[in-house]
Amino acid sequence: MATRKVKLTGIAEWAKVFPQNRDMQGFDGAYQDCNGACTIDLILDDDNLATLKASRSMKRGVPDQEGRGTKVKLVRKFDTGRDWDSGAPVVKKSDGTNWDYDLDGTIGNGSTVEVVLSVYDTKMKSIVGTRLDAVTVLDHVQYVPDTAGEDASPSTAAENNKAKCCFNLLPKQLVAPFGGLPFKEIT
């Protein structure tokens, strides 16, 4: 089983790459069995996406809503039971020094980062794994938390503020949520 190291540069969003801010749940509890996972959404341009695809990674991504490229979620499980692929990825500053979460803070949305991935073959020939190994912050954008929610990103905070503003301008409406649940009045 061969492992390929892949280096990509892109725009970071939702960087949860430290033990202190890792994703403890994942979608539908996917990371509960491994004590959480360090994750980062990386927006790739066409060249970096081509490099990822050429590595035979199964990661395909989705178009970024702001038209900046293709967004790919990269993951490193926190506790796999093995020391070589567990824990947080190595996180460094552009000058090569280690990033200190307590001093340097969280990596904000819009930061330019370089990541190193391990793309590896598995025992099942049709399955290729992709693991986040390292993050280098090339251009840091300060994380500014939303006062309404501690997990919100700066862009989400701005969107939430716009949404609150706009809802105040609309007349009262009745909205039917998915699944046939009772109507809820929005003011």
C-alpha positions as CSV (number, residue, x, y, z in Angstrom):
1,M,0.0,0.0,0.0
2,A,1.6,3.2,-1.2
3,T,1.3,6.6,0.5
4,R,1.7,9.8,-1.4
5,K,2.5,13.2,0.2
6,V,0.5,16.0,-1.4
7,K,1.0,19.7,-0.8
8,L,-1.8,22.1,-1.6
9,T,-2.4,25.9,-1.1
10,G,-5.8,27.3,-0.6
11,I,-8.2,29.5,1.4
12,A,-9.1,28.1,4.9
13,E,-12.5,28.1,6.4
14,W,-13.7,26.5,9.6
15,A,-10.1,25.6,10.7
16,K,-10.5,23.3,13.7
17,V,-6.9,22.0,13.6
18,F,-6.0,22.2,17.3
19,P,-6.8,19.9,20.2
20,Q,-8.6,22.8,21.9
21,N,-11.0,23.5,19.0
22,R,-11.3,20.1,17.2
23,D,-14.7,18.9,16.0
24,M,-15.9,16.5,18.7
25,Q,-19.1,15.3,16.9
26,G,-18.8,15.5,13.1
27,F,-21.8,14.9,10.9
28,D,-24.2,12.5,12.6
29,G,-21.7,11.7,15.4
30,A,-19.0,10.5,12.9
31,Y,-16.1,11.6,15.1
32,Q,-17.3,10.4,18.5
33,D,-15.5,7.1,18.4
34,C,-12.1,8.7,17.8
35,N,-12.4,11.5,20.4
36,G,-13.1,14.1,17.8
37,A,-11.2,15.1,14.6
38,C,-9.2,18.1,13.4
39,T,-10.8,19.4,10.3
40,I,-10.4,22.3,7.8
41,D,-12.4,23.3,4.8
42,L,-10.0,24.3,2.0
43,I,-11.0,26.3,-1.0
44,L,-8.8,25.2,-3.9
45,D,-8.2,26.9,-7.3
46,D,-8.2,24.7,-10.4
47,D,-4.4,23.9,-10.3
48,N,-4.5,22.7,-6.7
49,L,-7.7,20.7,-7.3
50,A,-6.0,19.1,-10.3
51,T,-3.0,18.2,-8.0
52,L,-5.4,16.6,-5.5
53,K,-7.2,14.6,-8.1
54,A,-3.8,13.5,-9.7
55,S,-2.9,12.0,-6.3
56,R,-5.9,9.6,-6.7
57,S,-7.5,11.1,-3.5
58,M,-11.3,10.4,-3.4
59,K,-11.9,14.0,-2.2
60,R,-13.9,15.8,-4.8
61,G,-15.4,18.8,-3.0
62,V,-18.2,21.2,-3.9
63,P,-18.1,24.6,-5.7
64,D,-17.5,27.4,-3.2
65,Q,-20.6,29.6,-2.8
66,E,-18.6,32.8,-3.4
67,G,-17.1,31.5,-6.6
68,R,-13.5,31.2,-5.3
69,G,-12.9,27.6,-6.3
70,T,-13.8,24.2,-5.0
71,K,-14.3,23.6,-1.3
72,V,-12.8,20.3,0.1
73,K,-13.1,19.1,3.7
74,L,-9.9,17.7,5.1
75,V,-9.9,15.5,8.2
76,R,-7.4,14.0,10.7
77,K,-9.1,11.7,13.4
78,F,-7.8,12.6,16.8
79,D,-7.5,9.1,18.3
80,T,-7.2,6.2,15.9
81,G,-5.3,4.0,18.4
82,R,-2.1,4.5,16.5
83,D,0.4,7.2,17.3
84,W,1.5,7.9,13.6
85,D,-2.0,9.1,12.4
86,S,-3.6,10.4,15.5
87,G,-3.6,13.8,17.3
88,A,-3.6,17.3,15.8
89,P,-1.8,18.0,12.6
90,V,1.4,20.0,12.8
91,V,0.5,23.7,12.5
92,K,3.2,26.3,11.6
93,K,3.5,30.0,10.8
94,S,4.8,31.1,7.4
95,D,8.3,31.6,9.0
96,G,8.4,27.9,10.0
97,T,7.9,28.4,13.7
98,N,5.2,26.5,15.5
99,W,1.7,28.0,15.8
100,D,0.8,28.5,19.5
101,Y,-3.0,28.3,19.8
102,D,-3.0,30.2,23.1
103,L,-0.8,33.0,21.8
104,D,-1.6,33.1,18.1
105,G,-5.3,32.2,18.4
106,T,-7.6,30.5,15.9
107,I,-7.0,30.5,12.2
108,G,-9.8,32.7,10.8
109,N,-11.8,32.2,7.6
110,G,-10.1,33.6,4.6
111,S,-6.6,32.8,5.8
112,T,-4.3,31.4,3.1
113,V,-2.8,28.1,4.1
114,E,-0.6,25.3,2.7
115,V,-1.5,21.8,3.8
116,V,0.3,18.5,3.5
117,L,-1.8,15.5,3.1
118,S,-1.1,11.8,3.1
119,V,-3.1,10.1,0.3
120,Y,-2.9,6.3,0.8
121,D,-4.1,3.1,-0.7
122,T,-6.1,0.8,1.6
123,K,-6.7,-2.9,1.6
124,M,-9.8,-2.4,-0.4
125,K,-8.5,-1.5,-3.9
126,S,-11.4,0.9,-4.6
127,I,-10.9,3.0,-1.4
128,V,-8.1,5.6,-1.2
129,G,-7.7,7.5,2.1
130,T,-6.8,11.1,2.6
131,R,-5.4,12.4,5.9
132,L,-4.5,15.9,7.0
133,D,-0.9,15.9,8.3
134,A,0.3,19.6,8.4
135,V,-1.0,23.1,8.0
136,T,1.2,26.2,7.4
137,V,-0.5,29.6,7.7
138,L,0.8,31.8,4.9
139,D,-1.5,34.8,5.4
140,H,-3.4,34.9,8.7
141,V,-6.8,36.4,8.9
142,Q,-7.8,37.1,12.5
143,Y,-10.8,35.1,13.8
144,V,-13.5,37.4,15.0
145,P,-16.2,35.5,16.9
146,D,-19.9,36.2,16.5
147,T,-21.3,37.6,19.7
148,A,-24.6,35.7,19.0
149,G,-22.9,32.3,18.9
150,E,-19.4,31.1,19.8
151,D,-19.0,28.7,16.9
152,A,-19.9,31.2,14.2
153,S,-17.3,32.4,11.7
154,P,-16.8,36.0,10.7
155,S,-18.6,35.6,7.4
156,T,-21.4,33.7,9.1
157,A,-21.7,36.5,11.7
158,A,-22.0,39.1,8.9
159,E,-24.6,37.0,7.1
160,N,-26.5,36.4,10.3
161,N,-26.6,40.2,10.9
162,K,-27.9,40.8,7.4
163,A,-30.5,38.1,7.8
164,K,-31.7,39.6,11.1
165,C,-31.9,43.0,9.5
166,C,-33.9,41.7,6.5
167,F,-36.4,39.6,8.6
168,N,-37.3,42.8,10.5
169,L,-38.3,44.4,7.2
170,L,-40.6,41.6,6.2
171,P,-44.3,41.3,7.4
172,K,-45.2,38.4,9.6
173,Q,-45.3,35.2,7.6
174,L,-46.2,31.6,8.2
175,V,-43.4,29.2,7.2
176,A,-43.7,25.4,6.9
177,P,-40.5,23.6,7.8
178,F,-39.5,20.4,6.1
179,G,-41.1,17.2,7.1
180,G,-44.7,18.5,7.5
181,L,-44.1,19.9,11.0
182,P,-46.6,22.5,12.2
183,F,-46.3,26.1,10.9
184,K,-44.2,28.5,12.8
185,E,-44.8,32.2,12.9
186,I,-41.7,34.3,12.1
187,T,-41.7,37.9,13.2
